[in-house]
């Protein structure tokens, strides 16, 4: 959820937002893109790295202190 939408939701009285779906789709899409771009990729460790990096981008700087960093 973009920061401006989150701020508007809080101002409107929303006390809780579920970011789980976005955080689920970020790594799945990134791994799929990695495997499509690199069909020879037999090393299973490289696909999840793309997923972790996508989650870190999805979380963004607003949660930078939460310990989520790309590997």
Secondary structure by P-SEA (a helix, b strand, c coil): ccaaaaaaaaaaccccccaaaaaaaaaaaaaaaaaaaccccccaaaaaaaaaaaaaaaacccccccccccc
